[in-house]
Amino acid sequence: MNQLTRSLATEWAHDKIRANAIAPGFTNSDMIRHIDPEVQEQEYSWIPMRKNGESVEIAAAVSFLCMSAASYITGQVITVDGGCTISA
């Protein structure tokens, strides 16, 4: 997905079309809510923020990319994971 995002950004930039992606971490959902609480606590130990994300937090990153303030951003994969990937 990362390389596809970069490739599309390169291909479409001359048409002023931006291509970006969001890489979400563990996000609260019906599926996550059914996980044993002990397993969830173990999962949190891998996440520096010690919590799962919320869908509104993922949506906020998407919303930012849609704003004119992000008009010079293309080919990026924005990780929204509470710091999980930096602690791995």
C-alpha positions in Angstrom: 0.0 0.0 0.0 2.8 2.4 0.8 4.5 1.9 -2.6 1.1 2.1 -4.4 0.5 5.5 -2.7 3.9 6.8 -3.8 3.5 5.5 -7.3 0.0 7.0 -7.7 1.2 10.3 -6.2 4.0 10.4 -8.8 1.8 9.5 -11.7 -1.1 11.9 -10.8 0.8 14.9 -9.5 0.9 16.6 -13.0 -2.9 16.5 -12.9 -2.9 18.1 -9.5 -4.3 15.0 -7.9 -2.8 14.1 -4.5 -2.5 10.5 -3.3 -2.0 9.8 0.4 -2.9 7.0 2.8 -3.7 6.5 6.4 -2.2 3.5 8.3 -4.3 3.1 11.4 -3.3 1.2 14.5 -5.6 -0.7 16.7 -8.9 1.1 16.7 -11.9 0.5 18.9 -14.6 -1.4 17.0 -17.1 -4.1 17.6 -14.5 -6.7 16.8 -12.0 -5.2 19.3 -14.6 -4.9 22.1 -15.1 -8.7 22.1 -11.4 -9.4 22.9 -10.7 -10.6 26.4 -9.7 -7.6 28.7 -6.5 -9.3 29.6 -5.5 -9.6 26.0 -6.4 -5.9 25.5 -4.1 -5.0 28.4 -1.3 -6.9 26.8 -2.0 -5.2 23.5 -1.8 -1.8 25.3 1.7 -2.6 26.5 2.9 -2.3 22.9 1.3 1.1 22.4 3.1 4.1 24.0 -0.2 5.9 24.5 -1.6 2.8 26.3 -4.9 2.8 24.5 -6.6 1.9 21.2 -7.5 4.7 18.8 -11.0 5.9 18.2 -12.5 6.1 14.7 -12.8 9.9 15.1 -9.0 10.1 15.5 -8.5 8.3 12.2 -11.2 10.5 10.6 -9.4 13.6 11.8 -6.2 12.6 9.9 -8.3 12.0 6.7 -10.1 15.3 7.2 -6.7 17.1 7.5 -5.6 15.6 4.2 -8.7 16.9 2.6 -8.0 20.5 3.7 -6.3 23.1 1.6 -3.7 23.2 4.4 -2.5 19.8 3.1 -2.4 20.9 -0.5 1.3 20.3 -0.8 1.2 16.8 0.7 1.3 13.9 -1.6 2.7 10.4 -1.6 2.6 10.1 2.2 1.4 7.4 4.4 0.3 8.9 7.7 0.5 6.5 10.6 -2.2 7.0 13.3 -1.4 4.4 15.9 -0.6 5.9 19.2 3.1 5.5 18.7 3.0 1.7 18.2 5.3 1.7 15.2 8.0 3.8 16.9 8.2 1.4 19.8 8.5 -1.8 17.8 
